[in-house]
Amino acid sequence: MPTVIKAENLSKLYYLGGAKSDSLRDAVMNFVKKPSFSKEKDELWALRDVSFDVREGETVGIIGNNGAGKSTLLKILSRITKPTAGTVELHGRVGSLLEVGTGFHNELTGRENIFLNGAILGMKRSEIERQFDEIVAFSEVEKFLDTPVKHYSSGMYMRLAFAVAAHLDPEILIVDEVLAVGDVSFQRKCLSKMKDVSQSGRTVLFVSHDMSAITRICTRAIALSRGKVVLEGGAAEVVSDYLHSNLGISAERDFSGEANAPASEFVRLKRVRVVNENGETHGSHDIRRRIGIEATYEALQSGQILLPNFQIYNQDRVHLFTVQDVSRQWQRREKERGEYTSTVWIPPNLMAEGSFFISFAVVTYLPAIRLHFNAIETVSFDIVDSMEGDTARGDFAGKMDGVIRPLLDWETSFRSE
């Protein structure tokens, strides 16, 4: 496949405080403000020596924490801003959705903006008319089509903007994570549409904090940190490495060197971590594999019945369940002084994809109830549901609701007429 995007050593420098402006308003403001005797400017490199290639038909996810440089990169690729250094080559028409209503003229109606955006993409009127009804149906703004878009709500703006960007046949579609503006059902439509666009042979660049969406839609992924490329490769592999590293979710917390580690006079917490089937610390887990949650703690005195428990929450902080040690090995049995490591295994195909947070507590029930400590949200991990067709997802590419996703047995009977 030919290369349609080629970025070489892209860098973007911004000046913070004291940056020169050519606008009349800023000139007047600078004149009336008190003089500043400092001429120093703080430099911020939003991007630094970023290089990558994207081939025709690829769907590439861009991930990274806030401030990593993702939006700056997309603005350069969309020709909205110029790089300070480096070059970028784009081969094909680019449709971009970086902000709500990108490219819309507020005084024009929704209908007029559809034709305006098509013209900007270099499309003929006949080409736009061929897609017009589908754009309107997708956007769900038919009643307001002849209303100036300045009167649209942010949701209406976003629905029409995405519909235009996705349906006007750009060879390259660039989408920033603006889908959060829409409701859940429309987000599903957008993700499904991007999947269709990618399968039609067009190229998609997609920025999102939703790691499950990246793995479902994208074939490759690029992770940015502080303006630099730190990971690049297959989407599932990059997401896994990103979540496992300090760049994303932390799957391990070591309290051994902390003076204020969770503790009582009887027990002290030393470490909590999330592990894979091989016992390795891991922040990203396939929904088809079991997940281990492990805590290491020290009994400071003998003679206490110490029972560990884990509380699991999803990204919306919904308390999914609490699991505590009810094994006969330690039930109603006092623990001697020393170090203990307790691990509980979550079975595969139980929890839905997403991010999860773990709190860890040690309690005593006999002879009286006592909470020794409860360490809130000590570690986090991520569950990814692949598109390989052997999970409860099947071949569905959209977002599936629910906090659990069990793989259940189905039976279907058939009787011919």
Sequence and secondary structure as in RCSB ss.txt:
>XXXX:A:sequence
MPTVIKAENLSKLYYLGGAKSDSLRDAVMNFVKKPSFSKEKDELWALRDVSFDVREGETVGIIGNNGAGKSTLLK
ILSRITKPTAGTVELHGRVGSLLEVGTGFHNELTGRENIFLNGAILGMKRSEIERQFDEIVAFSEVEKFLDTPVK
HYSSGMYMRLAFAVAAHLDPEILIVDEVLAVGDVSFQRKCLSKMKDVSQSGRTVLFVSHDMSAITRICTRAIALS
RGKVVLEGGAAEVVSDYLHSNLGISAERDFSGEANAPASEFVRLKRVRVVNENGETHGSHDIRRRIGIEATYEAL
QSGQILLPNFQIYNQDRVHLFTVQDVSRQWQRREKERGEYTSTVWIPPNLMAEGSFFISFAVVTYLPAIRLHFNA
IETVSFDIVDSMEGDTARGDFAGKMDGVIRPLLDWETSFRSE
>XXXX:A:secstr
  EEEEEEEEEEEEEESS     HHHHHHHHHS        EEEEEEEEEEEEEETT EEEEE  TTSSHHHHHH
HHTTSS  SEEEEEE S EEEE STTTT  TTSBHHHHHHHHHHHTT  HHHHHHHHHHHHHHHT GGGTTSBGG
GS HHHHHHHHHHHHHHS  SEEEE S GGGS HHHHHHHHHHHHHHHHTT EEEEE S HHHHHHH SEEEEEE
TTEEEEEEEHHHHHHHHHHSTTS   EEE TT TT SB SSEEEEEEEEE TTS B SEEETTS EEEEEEEEES
SSSB  EEEEEEEETT  EEEEEE   TTTTT  B SEEEEEEEEE SS B SEEEEEEEEEEE SSS EEEEEE
EEEEEEEEE  SSS STTTT  S   SSB             
